[in-house]
Structure formats: C-alpha cells, structure tokens
Amino acid sequence: MRKRLRVLVVLVNIAISMNFCIFEVKGETNENVQKESEIQIDKDYMREVIEEITFSPHPINSKEIDQVKKCIVSEFNKIGYDNIEYQKFEYNDEKNENAIRHSSQIDIFLAPTSEDNTSDGAGENVIIKKDSNQNTQKKLIISAHYDSSPTSLGANDNGSGVAIVLEIAQILKNIDMPYNIEFIMFSGEEKYMLGSRWYAGQLSEDEKDNIIGVINVDTVAEKSDLGYWIMVNGDKRNSDIDYESDDAMQKLAELNGNALSKLFQVNDRFSVVMAMNSDHYPFSLLDIPSVTIVQNLEEELLV
C-alpha cells in the first residue's frame, strides 16, 4: 500500500512540476520522475480545464459557482466517473467568524455554523468515488477547492488544483488500487475552509479510521522559481530537534505522525512548512495524515 501511495505522490509531483503558467505552458518536466512512473501528463487538458472554469469570479453561494460545479462534474463524467455525491451545507457568517477565532478547538471549528442560526448562504462539496476491486473500507482523499475569492477569476487559486485532480482522476481511471479513492471538490475554502470543515465534522469514528490520508492541491500554477510547499499542521515540539537545521520541518512533521509527509522527497523543489490555511487542516485536527501542496508563497507574503 505504501508503494501505491508513493506512486500517487509522484503523480501529483509530475503534474505540478510541469510548471505550467495560467496563460503559458513552459513544457518543462522532471524527466527522471516521468520515466520512473511511465505516466503521460496532459498539460493541454489541464490548461483547458482552467480556462473553462475561470469565466468569472465564483465565490461560494453564487450563481457562477454552480456553473463551475456543472463544468467539473461534466469533466468527471467524460472521464467515466458516475459515482458522484453532493454534500450540501449552510453557513452563518457570524458563527463562522467565531469558529475561526477558535480554530484549534475541534468541537467549535468543525461544528456546523448554521445550526440554530440564520443561514447566510450555502455551499456544496462534490465527492467523486473510485472503488477498489478489493474488499476494503480504506480510502485516500485527493482534493481541491473549486470556489474562488469574490474578486478573482480563480485561475491559480484554485483552478490549478481542480485541473490537477481531474488529470490524476483521468490517469487512475482504469488502475485498480488497494484502497478506495475519493476525489473531493470542496466549496467555501475562501471562507476559511467551510466545505472541508463540514466534511470532516460529519465523519463517524469508523470513517475517520478508514481514511489513510488526504492529499490536497491548492494554488500551484506558480510563475516563480521558488518551488512548492508541502503544508502540514503540527504543534508537538521536541527539544531534540534543531529548529535551525534544513530538515527541521520534515522532522517536526514526522513527529506529529503525518506519514504522508514522509512520502514527499524534500529537495530544492519541495519543502515542508507548518501551516493551517488550506483544506488539509480540518483533517489534521482529527489526526488524519494530510498535506496541502501549494506554490511557495514567500514572495506573496513579502509583498
């Protein structure tokens, strides 16, 4: 199973290392990884997906996001996926702000924000299931959010993530895995992970135990040469770790039991950082191994 997980990580790495920009594809690939995996990545398809869903800003609770959702579902249907579920949820803005202030408290952060409150809007997660031929309840989640901010077309954030998840779904369509896969398109990430918080908050104990990991892709059509971050969450500290060392973050991620972080080869292209601002975070609160792959935001943070 670990080998199959490694292959999936390689898939994601190949897809984002295409280094495609929003309006221009550089066409550079990691030839060693591509040869190892013998996988053909359709960069033109990824660009077409981005262009198709970025006709307008599409924040949660808008007419435009419904159009984007239909486009995404249509693409999954074309690939051959028909086991699709829709998870609707409502939210209350005031209660959501309170949840954000208590983001480390599971009982508040993962609780429904519209319960006993007036609804200020609604969102919908789209869950596409690929069942293993083996008799197993175990599953891996591969996800991206499909909403944009109210002022952005969302080509990079997060049309790029949606395109990569669709490309991976296309590659894996006829490959049997030793576990089930759920491709999840989350809504409401731009309102502090509303969709993934709802999904995680609805999980039963058995469902939590059966999730072997979450690989989330968010904002990866980078135009710089800074590389990518592997975002993990963790708050356990250890006096034996030299926090000034190059591998401190990797060791800290491993200390927090995040087995997925070990599958990413940390090099000059990928680095591990501790961060909670994407859809991996609600799962990490439940001790489910989870990562978000995101472009290095250092330049953006310095602006």
N, C-alpha and C positions, 0 to 999 in steps of 0.2 A: 504493500500500500504506500509506503514511504517513497518508493521509486516512482509510482504513478503520480504522487503529489509533486515530486521533483520535476516530472515532465510538464505538469501544468504550470509550475513556476517558470520553467523555460519558455513555455508558450507565451506567457504574459511578458517575459523579458524580451523575447523576439519582437512581439507586436509593438511594444513601446520603443524599442531600440531602432525601429525603422526611422525614428527621428523625423517623422512627418510633421510639417507645419500645417496650419489651418488652410492656407491657400497655396502652399507649395510643398511638394514632396521632394526631399533631398535624395531619397533612394539608398541611403547608407544602411547596411545591415551588419550585424555581428555574425560573420561568416562561420566562425567556429561553432557557435551555438546552433546556427541554422543547419549546418552539416550534421551535427550530433543528433538533432531531433528529426531531420529529414522532413521538415514542415515547410510548406509554401504559404507565406503570408500575403494576402491580397490587399496591398496598401491602397489601391484604387477604390476597392469596395469600402474600406474604412473612411476614405475621404468623401465618397458619395453619401454614406450614412450621415456624416457630419453636416454636409451641405443640405441634405433633405430635412433635417430636424432643426435647422437654425434659421428658419424663415422669419422669426420674430422672437422677442423675449417670451419665455414660457414659464413663469413662476407657478408655484402651487396655487390651486384654486382659480386658475384662469382658463378661458376657452382654448387658448393656444396650447396649453399643456395636454389637453385632451386630444388635440390633433397630433402632437408629438407621440403620445401614447399609442395612437392608432398606427402611426408610421412604424414604430418599434415592433408592435405586435405583428404587423404585416410582414416585416422582415423575418421574424422568427417563424411565421407560417411558411414563408417562401423556402426557408432552410429545411423545413419539415417538422417543426415542433408544433404539436397541437394540444399538449397537456399544459394548459395555461390557466392560472388562477389570479383573481383580482382581490386584493385586500384593501378595502376602503376604511378610512378613518376620518374622524373630525378633530378639530383642534380649537382651543381657546387661546387667544394671544396673551392675555394677562397671566393665565395659569402657565403658559409656556415660558414666559419670562421668569416666573418663579422657579420652574424646573431647571432652567439654565443656571440660575444662581445656586442651585443645589445639584450640580451635575455629577458629583461624586456619590450621591445618595441614590441607590438603586430604586428604593420604594417611591421616590419622588420623580426622579429623572425618567424612569421607564413606565410611569403610570400614565393612563390616558389623560390628556389635558382638557378634554371637553366634558368629562364626567361631572354631572351635576352643575355644569356651567353652560352658558350660551355659546353656541358654536359660531366661530368667526370664519370658518372655512373648512374645506375637506380635501383630502388627498387620496391617492390610490397607488399602492405598490403592485407591481406586476411580477408574478412568480412563474417562471418557465421551468418545468421539471423534466429532467432526463433520468429515467430509472435505469439502474444497473440490472443486468440479466441474472446477477447473483442475488440470493435471498439475504438481503441486508436492509437495515434501517439507517445505517450510517450515511451521512451526506456531507458534501462540501458545498459551500455557498460561494459563487462568483458574482460580484455585484458592482453596480454603478448607480449613481443617481441621475435621473433624467429631467429634473427641473432646473431652471436657470434662475439667476437673480432677476429682479424686476427691470433692470436697466441693461441687461446683456443678452446677446443672441445665444450665448451658451455654447459656442463652438468648441472652446477649450474646456470650459467648466460648465457642463461636463459631457458635451457631445463626443469628446475624445474617448472618455471612459465607456460610454454607450457603444461606440464603434468597436472598441477592442473586445468588449464582452460578446458582441454579436459575431465578431470574427472567430473568437475562441469557440463559441457555440457551433459555428459552421464547421470548424476543424474537427470537433469532438463528436459530431452528429452520429457517425457510424462506428465510433470506437467505444467498445464496452469498457466500463471502469469497475473497479471492485467496490464502489460506493455510488450512491445516487448523487446527482448534481442538481442544484437549484441555481439557475441564473435569475437574479433578482434586480429589477429596476426600481430603485427607491424614489419616492417623491418626498419633497419637503426637506432635503438636506440643507438647502439655503436658509431654512428657518431652524437651524441647529438640529439637524438630523431627525426631523419629525417621523419620517417613514421608517427608518431603521430602528428608532426607539420604539415605535409601535410594534413592529415585527418582533423585536427582542423581548418586549414586555409581555407579549402574548404566548411565549413559549412555555410549554409544560416542562417539568423536570426531565422526563424521558426525552423530549425533543432537544433540550439543551445537551444532554449526554450524548445524543446521536450526531451532533454537529462536530465533525472532525476539524473544521477550520473555516475561516472566512477570508477570501482574497477580494479586496475592494479596489477599484480603479477610479481615480478622480484627478482630472486636470493633468493630462500627460502629453499634450501636443506642444511641448515646450520648444521655444525658439533659441534658447541659450545653450551653452556648452557645460552647464553646471551639473547635469546629470539628474538623478532621481533620488527621492527619499523613500525609504520603507518605513512608514509610520507605524509605531506600536505604542501601546499605552502601558505604563508600569509605574508603581510607586514604591516598590520594595528597594531599599538601599542596602549596601553591603560595604563594610569597611575594607574588605579585601580588594575592592575594585579601585583601580587608579583612574579617576574620572578625567584626567588629562590625557590619557592614552588614546590611541586611534581606535582601539576596539572596545572602548568603554561602553558605548551604547549597545553594541552587539551583546556583550556580556550581561548588561542590565536587562535587555530583552529576554535573554535566556533565563536569567534569574527569576523573571516574572512568569516563567512557564510557557512562554509563547513559542511553541515548537515550530510554527510557520516561519518565524524569523530566521531559523537555522537553515531553511531551505534556500534562502537568497544568498548568493555569493556577493559578499561585501567587497567592493573594489572601487576604482576611481569613477565608476559609472553609477554605482548604487551605494547608499549609506543609510544606516539605521538611525532614526531620530525618535525621540519620545514626543508624541503629540496626540491630541484627542479630538481634533477638529475635522473629523470625517466619519463616514458610516461604519468604520471598524469599531469605534469607541463603545457603542451600546453593547456589543458582543463581548468586548474585553471586560466590561463591568461584570459580566456573568462568568468570567474565567474561561471563555471560549477563545482558543487561539485565533487571532485575527490581525490582519495588516491592511493598510491602505498604501497603494503605490501612487505617488504623486510627484510631479516635477519638483526639483529643488526650488524652494520658494525664497531663497536667500535674497536674490535681487529684489523681488517683490516686497519683502519685508523691509528692505533698506530704503525703498522709495518714500 
